[in-house]
């Protein structure tokens, strides 16, 4: 059976130094765990054929589709602040690009498909747990409405991979607007390859930021637009309590998508210092530190673009600095607008930020669950009858009571009625997030018992995060003390 991928591979037409040509390494006994049928259709692919034995051969890397041009992309990166001049796709192979139903170009990549020239003595494989985590969290993020890579398929390999223990191996088929990162620009800058930088920048502008090409200064316009995209993305992470965990420059997408779901997690009790990643021992990538790190990463991008901004270095530095100064304002505008929406405020008043900040401080002091507090506020916005469910989340309920008086006074100045406000707030305050203890339980069932029912059920619940689902209400609840997850792992 011939399975057609309508590939049109523009990145593979760039010079050879942008990537290494490499074939996926075959696996012993591929078995389909899940195919994202809706996404397949959106990409112009036949889900029935993809889920057939021949399709699973393609999704595992045992066969390469016609017109694919498999490559491992080259990039560098700052990892926890330390620069590594060559990283690259060490366990991922880009098969090619398709144009989806919205006329947007998408990469299709196999992750865990064997070693590449960038593997740095690694096996190039992926374990089942991290594959399921990325599938579930990236699809949950998409359902929450945030820019993200997507998961097309997860396939068991029939082999084991050696990590701390022997674990079942798997391959994830990942879809992205592109896999170009800040670290891709750093790769060429580290080699003083200005021609390569220019080719890369021109490619990214044409693919992701075509309006920048219309500017008198396209490279400055490109930098401005990447800064704006990242400011908005990180603000939206904070609105849903998401912690990326490894915001290295090689994990920041130039396209403004959330990418590389390693030791990521969602907060339960609100605390800006929350860290889950087992490798982030200093809290560099803590929840509340993500805006600062975002700017740090963008500064590294701006440094790579200096030769393209002006020939005169002083002028280039001044120009890049001016662009970077806009980040804080753009982030704060996006973050504050989102907070207002979460509180049911459609108009703007000077006291709103103090009101929001005081709620967050009270939540931190009282270990109130981030997601449930805002979700239940959506019901309290319709009338005081909803207050009890919110105040029960606070160690000292009086802290909520005192704040709620001020909140209701502020709501009285808004034009909409309580019912309309409740609907609007429910549309931005999810009932369901990928609770860490649920994700870990799902992974444990799959890895230890070959039981994928918890994965399927959790995925189904998270596909409608803003809808009440009474039959699955327990998925919205925070963990009991004995269920709490304090550390997450990268899985590489």
N, C-alpha and C positions, 0 to 999 in steps of 0.2 A: 504494500500500500504506500503510495507516495503522499507525503504530508507536506503541503506547500507553506513555506514562510515567505511572505512578500518582502524579502530583505532589500534594503538600499543602504549600503554600508559606507557612509561618508567618512567616519573617523579612520577607517582602514585605508582610505585613500591619502591620508596625511603621510609624511615621510616616515621611514622605518624607525627612526629614533624615538617616535612617539609610543611605541609598543613593541612587543615580541610576538611573532606568529607562533602559535602553539596549539596543538590538538588536545581536547579533553582526553583523560585517561579512562579506559573502560573499567566498569565495575562488574562484580561477579553475578549478582542476581537482583536487578532493579525491580522495585515494587512501588507502585504509586500509592502515596499516602493521601494526597489531595491535589485536585486540579481546580483552579479558580476559573470556573466556566464563564462567568460574566466578564471577567477581564480578558479571557481568551477571545471571546466574541468581539469585545471592544478593540482588540488588536488585529482583527481580521483573520483569526485563526479558528479552526474547526475543533471544538472541545471534544467531540466524539472521537475524532481521529487521534487527538493528543492523549486521550485516556486509553487508547488501544495499546496492545503490546508494542507495536511499532512506535507509537508516540512516546511511550515510556522509555524506549531505547534512546530517543532523542533527548528527552528531559533528564536522563541520567548521564548523558555524554557518551554513551556507547556508540551512537551514530551521530554524524553531523548533518544537519539539514542542507538540502541543496541551496546554493547561493550564500551560505554562511561563510564568513571569513574570520575564523576564531583568532582572537588576539588577547594578550594580557597587557593591560595599559601600564605605562610607566608613570610614576609620580614619586615625589619626595614627601617630607612632612615634619612638622614639629610634633613630637610625641611627649606629652607632659612637659612641654617647654624645651625639650632637647631636639635639635635638628638632626634628621637622618637624611642624607642627600639622595639615597635611593631606597625606595620601598617598592611600590608597584603591586599589581594584582598577584599575590602569592598563592591564592587558592580560588581565584575566580577567572573565568574566561568569557569575554564578550563574544557572543555568537554573531551578532549583527544588529541592525536597526530596522524597525518597521514604522510605518506611519499609521496611527490609530484612526478611529472613526471621527475624531475631532480634528484630524489633519495635523496632529502633533507627533513629532518623531520620538520614538521610544527605543531605548536599548533593551536587548534581551540577553541576559547574562546567566551563566551557570556558576554557582558558588559552592565550592567543595568538590570541584571536578578534576582535581589532581594537581601535581606540582607544575610550576612555571619557572622561567629564569629568575623570577623575583621572589621565590619561595624562601630563600635564606635558610636552607636546610630543613624547612618544614615539609610535611607530607602532602600539603595542598588539599587535604580533605576536611570535611566538616562532620561534626557529630550531630546526631539526631536532635538533641536538646536545643542547641543554638539555632538550628534550622527551624524548628517549630516555634521557638520564641520569635524569630524574625518574621516568620509568616504571620503569626498571630498579631504581633504588635504593629507591624506595618499596615496590615489590613484594618486593625482597630483605629490607627491614626487616620487612615483614609476615610473611614466612616465618621470620625470626629470632625472631618472637614479640613484637615491640615495638609499642606503639601508634603508628599512622602514618596519614597520608592514603594513599589507594590510587589506582591508575591504571586507568581503565576502557578507554581507547582512545588510540591515537596515530594521527594522520592527516596525511599530506602535503598541502600546499595547492596545489601546482603553481605557486607563486610564490616569489620570492626575498625575503629581508630583508637590509637593509644593516646590518652590524655593522662589524668591522674589514675584512671583505671581504663579498662577496655570498654568502649562504648559503641553502640550501633552507629554506622556511618549513614550519611544522607547527603543529598544534593538539593539546593534551593534554586529555583529559576526565578531570578529577580528582574524586575522591570523598572526602568528609571528614565526620566527625561534625558539624562546622560549620566555617566559616571565620572565626569570631569570634576576635579576637586581644587581647592586652594593649593594643595600639594602638587597638583599637575603643573601649575605655574611655577612653583618653587623648584621643581625638577629642572626646568630650563634655565631659571635664574641662577641656580647653583653652578651651572656649567657655563654661565655667561653667554648663553646661546640666544642672542637677541632676535635672530631670525626665527628661531623656534618659538620664542615668546610671541612674536608678532603673528606668526601663523596660527598659534593656539588662540590668541585673543581674537583674531579675525574669524576663526572658526566658531568660537563661542558667541561672538556678537551675531553672526549670521544665524546660528541655531537657536539661541536663547533670548537675545536682546536686539532684535533687528532694528528697533527704533533708535538704538545708539548709533547705528551706521548712518543715520540721517543727520547726526550732529556735526557741527564744525570740528568738534574734538571727540571722535568716537571712543577713544580709550578712556578718557575722563568720564564720558557719559556711561560707558560700561561699568566702570568702578562705582559710580554713583548708584547705578541700578542694582548691582550686587549688594552694596551696603544696605539699600532700602529693602531688598528681598530678605536679607538675613535679619535685619532689625524686626521686621514683621513676623518672621518665622519664630524667632526666639521669644518674642512677646506672646505669641500664641502657645508656645510650649508652656510658659508660666501660667497661662490661663487655665490649663488642664492639669497642672501639677506634674508635668513630664520632666524627667531628668535624663539627659542623653547618656551621661556616664563617661564618654571618651571623646570630648570635643577637640581632638587633635586636628591639625590643619588638613591632614589627609582624610578626615571624616567630615569635612565641611563641603557640601555640594555647591558648585558654582551656579547651579540652576535654582538654588533656594529651596531644595527639598530636604526633608529629614532622611538621612542615609546612615547605614551601618548600625543596626540595632544589636549592639553587643551587650554590655552590662547595664542597659537602660532600665528604667523603672518609673512607676508613678508613685507619688507621695501618698501615704495614708494620712496620718496626722500632719498638720501644717507646721513646717519648720524650715526656714530658708537655708539652714545649714545642712539639710539632708543630703547624704551621700550614700549610694548603694554599692557602687563599683568596688570590687575587692582590690583593685590595683590603684585606686585613687586615695592613697593614704593621707594626703595632705588637704583634701577637700578642694582641690583645684577646680573640679567640675561639679561642685555642689549646686543644688537647685538655684539658689539666689545669686550664684556667681556666674551663671551662664551668660548674662548680657555683657559682663566685663570680658569674659573669655571670647565671646563673639567679636567684640571690638579688637581684641588682641589678635585674633586670627585674621581679621580683615586688614589689620595693619601689616601683617606679613604678606597678604595679597598685594596691598598697595606698594610695598617695597619691590615686589617683582616687576611691577608695571612702570617703575620710574623711568627706564630707558625709552618707554613708549609715550610718556607724558610730555617730556621736554628733553632736548639734548643737554641743556644746562641743568646740572644736578640740583643746584639750589632752587631753581624754579620748579623742578619736578617734585622735590620734597615739599615745598610750600603748597603746590597744587594737591598732592596726595593728602597732606595734613588738613587742608581745607575740606576735602571730600570726607575724610574720617570724622571731622568735627560734627558732621551732620548725623552721625549714627545715634548719639545719645538722644537728640531731639526726636528722631524718627522712631526709635525704640519706645521712648516715653509716651509719645503720642499714641502709638499702637497699643501699648500696655494699658495706659489709662483709659483709652476708649473701650477696651475690652473689659476692664474692671467695672466701668459704668454700666455696660450692658449686663454683666453678671449680677449687678445690684439692682437692675430694673430702671436705670436712669437713662432716659433718652435725650435729655437736655443737659447742658453743662453749667455747673456753678463752681465757684472757687473753692467752696468747702468740701466738694466731692472727694478730692484726693485724701484729705484728712479723715473723712468718714470711712473710706475704704481702708486706709492704713490702720486706723484704730481697730477695725474688725479683724484684719490680719494679725495685728499684735495680740488681740484677745484670743484669737484662735491658737496662736503659738503658745501663749501662756497657759492655755487650758487644754492643749493637746486635742483640739477639735479636728475631726476629719475634714480634709480640704474639699473633696468632691461632694460629700454628703451635706456639708454646711451650705454650700451654694445651691445644691439641688433642693434642699428643704426650704431655703430662703425663697425659692421660686413659688412655693405654696404659701409661705407666710406673707408673700407680697399680695396675695389675694385677700388677706384679712388676718387679724390677730389669732384666729383659731389655729393657724399653722405654726405659731411660735413655739409651742411645747416641743415639737419634734426637733426644732433647731437647738433650743436651750439644753436639751438632754445630751447633746454632743459635747457640751462644755463641762469641765471638771467643776467649775463654779458657774452655775447657770445665771447668777446675777450679773456676770460680766456681759452676757448676751443681752439680758434685759435692759441694762443701762444703754447699751449701744442701740438696741432696737427702737427705743424712744426717739433718738435722733434720726434714725433711718426713716421712721414713719413720718416724722415732720418733713423730711426732705421729699419723700414720695408724694406728700400732699401738694407739692409744688409742680408735680408732673401732670401732663394733660391726659394721659390714658387712664382708663378705669382698671380696677384690680384684676379682673379676669383677663383683659388684654395684656396687662403687665405679666401675669403668670405665664401665659403662652409664650411671650417673648423671652422670658428668662429661662423657661424650660428648653428653648431652642439653642441656648448657649451654655447651659449648665447640665452636663451629662449625668444621667443616673448610673451609667456603667462605664468603668474604665478597666483596663487589664490589671486587676489587683494582683500584686506580686505573689501572694500565697496561692491564688488560683492558678497563675501561670506555672509556678513550681510544681503544684500538684498535678497539673496536666502533663508536664514534662516527665514527672516521675512515673505516671501511669503508662506513658508511651514507651519510655526507655526500659523500665523494669518489667512490665507486664505485656508489652505489645498491645496496649489498650488505647485506642485513639478516640473512644467515645467522649472522654472529657475534653479533648482538643476540639472535636466537632461541636459539642454543645457550647463551649466557651466562645468559639468563633461565631456561632450563630447569635448568641446574646450580644456580643460586641459589634455585630453588624448593624445594630439599631440602638446606639448608645443613648439617644435622647428620648426614647420611647419607654414608658412604663411597661414592664413585662412581669406581671404579678406572679406567674409561674416560676420565674427565675429571680425573684426579689433578693434571694440570699446572695446572688452574685454582686449585688450592690453594697453589701455590708463590709465594713472594715474587718481585718483579722482579729481574732481573739489573741490574747497575749502569747499563747503557745504556738500560734500560727504565723507570727510576724517573721518577715524575711528581712534580714539586716544587711545581707551582702549578695550581690549578683556577680556573675562571672562572665568573662568575655567569650570563652569557649574555643579560643584558637589553640 
